[in-house]
Each structure stands twice: as C-alpha cells, then as structure tokens.
Amino acid sequence: MKLETKRLILRKPKLSDVDDLVNGMNNINVSKWLASVPFPYTKKDGKWYINDCIKEWKKKTKTKYAFFIELKSEKKVIGALDLLRINSFSKIGETGSWLNENYWRNAYMTEAKIVLMEFAFNKLKLNKLKTYTYSNNKASKGVQQKLGYELMGVFKKDERSKATGKFHDTHYYDLFKKDWKKLLPKLKKDLDKKIKMLENS
Ligand SMILES: CC(C)(COP(=O)(O)OP(=O)(O)OC[C@H]1O[C@@H](n2cnc3c(N)ncnc32)[C@H](O)[C@@H]1OP(=O)(O)O)[C@@H](O)C(=O)NCCC(=O)NCCS
C-alpha cells in the first residue's frame, strides 16, 4: 500500500532503499533529534531497521505504519514518516518523522504529514493524533504548529537521544479530527501556494 501526493510517495521500505536511508540518517543534525538512532549510522543499522519495518508491515493487525518518503522527481528516499502506537479501540495514534538535511525547508514534511493525517483520520478512523518533540527542536515544533497541533504540556528531561546521549525536555502535542477537518482546506491551500513559490524561486 502507498500514499501519494503531488511530489511524494509514502510507501513500504525495501532493502534496496538502504543507501538512501544511510545517506539521510548518518548525519548528526538529523539523529540528534531522535530517541533510538545511533550515530554514526551504518549500512548494518539501515538493513536491520528496514527488516524490522518489513516485519511490521506483514502483521495482520497493525499498530504501526512505517512509511519511507520517496521524492518522485528523483526516485529517491529522502526521509520517513511513521504512524505508530496505534490504539484502534481508543482511536489514537502517534507520528514520528525525519528528513534528509539536503531536502529541508521545501515543505516536504508538511506535504507528507497532510496525506498521513487523511489516512489516519479518514481511513483508519482515528480520533486523535499525538506527537512529541524535543523542546529545543525549532524545526519540528514549527511543523506541528503549522499543521494545527496543540501543545498539551512540557515534560522535563523526558527522553535521551541515543546519538548524543543528551537528555531532553519534550513538548507534547495533540490534534483532534474535528479540529483537523476545519483546518484541512487552509492547510491544502497554503501548501499549494508554497509549492508554487518554491517552483518559481
Ligand atoms: C523536522 C523536519 C522533519 C522538518 O521537515 P521540513 O520538510 O524541512 O519541514 P517543512 O518544510 O514542511 O516546514 C514546515 C514549517 O515548519 C517550520 N520549520 C521547518 N524547519 C524549520 C527550521 N529549521 N526553523 C524554524 N522553523 C522551521 C516552518 O514554519 C515551516 O514553514 P515555512 O518553511 O513555510 O516557514 C526536518 O527539519 C528534520 O528532519 N529534522 C531532523 C529530524 C527531526 O527533528 N525529526 C522530528 C523529530 S520530532
């Protein structure tokens, strides 16, 4: 199964993606914001991770959808977006993401998250999406705010980055389906405008 947008395909990881994965993830500017990613990040790490995702995808009852983000124009994996800790009884899921640094600030994560939200709320019928980020991660906080996530609280020294060993305060966010539905037309309009601007720059 895959999700498609104007510029991206969100799809299952394949072992042949390993070089793109290592290319993006073997970068401390990326891994320092993530909990369980080692640095340096080797091909062995990448293969282990892809195999783990493939196992998840084979499960009949899924609590996680691990999507790789493929840039259509380059046929290259430039990042990942997970919908995880899905509890279909409580109708809640969580998201986690990263992008290769060479592709930041092109609205790719905004575009990927918009289609993932449609999948989570409309197809899986979830009622709430949660996400969290380190309190000093300006980029990630910017993305959540842009997409309508509401800050629910800040937890002190709540997680440790494997890549750096540093402890981080974390911002926790919620997004309810009813609020997302109201916001969606504006999100799509703003994204179209941003893509046109990027194409003309
Ligand atoms: C967080 C991350 C995925 C954002 O991806 P991205 O595709 O560059 O984000 P977008 O271009 O869609 O940005 C959307 C908005 O977020 C905000 N934003 C993004 N990067 C920002 C930055 N470096 N500084 C401040 N705000 C930023 C802006 O408001 C931006 O909108 P604008 O460009 O129109 O001003 C990317 O920076 C990344 O992979 N970082 C390292 C790993 C990580 O932090 N993962 C998330 C862990 S919680």
The ligand as an SDF file (V2000), in Angstrom:
LIG
                    3D

 48 50  0  0  0  0  0  0  0  0999 V2000
   11.5820   18.4990   11.3440 C   0  0  0  0  0  0  0  0  0  0  0  0
   11.7530   18.2180    9.8530 C   0  0  0  0  0  0  0  0  0  0  0  0
   11.1910   16.8370    9.5300 C   0  0  0  0  0  0  0  0  0  0  0  0
   11.0020   19.3020    9.0570 C   0  0  0  0  0  0  0  0  0  0  0  0
   10.9450   18.9330    7.6940 O   0  0  0  0  0  0  0  0  0  0  0  0
   10.7870   20.0120    6.5290 P   0  0  0  0  0  0  0  0  0  0  0  0
   10.3120   19.3000    5.3020 O   0  0  0  0  0  0  0  0  0  0  0  0
   12.0420   20.8010    6.4080 O   0  0  0  0  0  0  0  0  0  0  0  0
    9.6260   20.9350    7.0870 O   0  0  0  0  0  0  0  0  0  0  0  0
    8.6900   21.8890    6.2120 P   0  0  0  0  0  0  0  0  0  0  0  0
    9.4940   22.4800    5.0840 O   0  0  0  0  0  0  0  0  0  0  0  0
    7.4420   21.1590    5.8650 O   0  0  0  0  0  0  0  0  0  0  0  0
    8.3950   23.0450    7.2640 O   0  0  0  0  0  0  0  0  0  0  0  0
    7.0980   23.4170    7.6870 C   0  0  0  0  0  0  0  0  0  0  0  0
    7.2120   24.5960    8.6170 C   0  0  0  0  0  0  0  0  0  0  0  0
    7.9060   24.2270    9.7950 O   0  0  0  0  0  0  0  0  0  0  0  0
    8.7190   25.3330   10.2270 C   0  0  0  0  0  0  0  0  0  0  0  0
   10.1430   24.9770   10.1090 N   0  0  0  0  0  0  0  0  0  0  0  0
   10.6890   23.9670    9.4080 C   0  0  0  0  0  0  0  0  0  0  0  0
   12.0290   23.9480    9.5750 N   0  0  0  0  0  0  0  0  0  0  0  0
   12.3200   24.9840   10.3880 C   0  0  0  0  0  0  0  0  0  0  0  0
   13.5280   25.4670   10.9560 C   0  0  0  0  0  0  0  0  0  0  0  0
   14.7300   24.9010   10.6690 N   0  0  0  0  0  0  0  0  0  0  0  0
   13.4820   26.5320   11.7910 N   0  0  0  0  0  0  0  0  0  0  0  0
   12.2940   27.1140   12.0980 C   0  0  0  0  0  0  0  0  0  0  0  0
   11.0890   26.6790   11.5870 N   0  0  0  0  0  0  0  0  0  0  0  0
   11.1220   25.6350   10.7510 C   0  0  0  0  0  0  0  0  0  0  0  0
    8.3780   26.4890    9.3120 C   0  0  0  0  0  0  0  0  0  0  0  0
    7.2660   27.1720    9.8660 O   0  0  0  0  0  0  0  0  0  0  0  0
    7.9980   25.7570    8.0480 C   0  0  0  0  0  0  0  0  0  0  0  0
    7.1690   26.5070    7.2030 O   0  0  0  0  0  0  0  0  0  0  0  0
    7.8370   27.6090    6.2060 P   0  0  0  0  0  0  0  0  0  0  0  0
    9.0360   26.9750    5.5590 O   0  0  0  0  0  0  0  0  0  0  0  0
    6.7230   27.9060    5.2250 O   0  0  0  0  0  0  0  0  0  0  0  0
    8.2140   28.7660    7.0650 O   0  0  0  0  0  0  0  0  0  0  0  0
   13.2730   18.2760    9.4460 C   0  0  0  0  0  0  0  0  0  0  0  0
   13.7910   19.5190    9.8560 O   0  0  0  0  0  0  0  0  0  0  0  0
   14.0930   17.1610   10.0770 C   0  0  0  0  0  0  0  0  0  0  0  0
   14.1350   16.0480    9.5610 O   0  0  0  0  0  0  0  0  0  0  0  0
   14.7880   17.4430   11.1980 N   0  0  0  0  0  0  0  0  0  0  0  0
   15.6590   16.4480   11.8680 C   0  0  0  0  0  0  0  0  0  0  0  0
   14.8960   15.2790   12.4620 C   0  0  0  0  0  0  0  0  0  0  0  0
   13.7390   15.7450   13.3040 C   0  0  0  0  0  0  0  0  0  0  0  0
   13.8210   16.7460   14.0040 O   0  0  0  0  0  0  0  0  0  0  0  0
   12.6430   14.9800   13.2650 N   0  0  0  0  0  0  0  0  0  0  0  0
   11.4710   15.2670   14.0790 C   0  0  0  0  0  0  0  0  0  0  0  0
   11.6440   14.6790   15.4250 C   0  0  0  0  0  0  0  0  0  0  0  0
   10.3030   15.1040   16.4930 S   0  0  0  0  0  0  0  0  0  0  0  0
  1  2  1  0
  2  3  1  0
  2  4  1  0
  2 36  1  0
  4  5  1  0
  5  6  1  0
  6  7  2  0
  6  8  1  0
  6  9  1  0
  9 10  1  0
 10 11  2  0
 10 12  1  0
 10 13  1  0
 13 14  1  0
 14 15  1  0
 15 16  1  0
 15 30  1  0
 16 17  1  0
 17 18  1  0
 17 28  1  0
 18 19  1  0
 18 27  1  0
 19 20  2  0
 20 21  1  0
 21 22  1  0
 21 27  2  0
 22 23  1  0
 22 24  2  0
 24 25  1  0
 25 26  2  0
 26 27  1  0
 28 29  1  0
 28 30  1  0
 30 31  1  0
 31 32  1  0
 32 33  2  0
 32 34  1  0
 32 35  1  0
 36 37  1  0
 36 38  1  0
 38 39  2  0
 38 40  1  0
 40 41  1  0
 41 42  1  0
 42 43  1  0
 43 44  2  0
 43 45  1  0
 45 46  1  0
 46 47  1  0
 47 48  1  0
M  END
$$$$
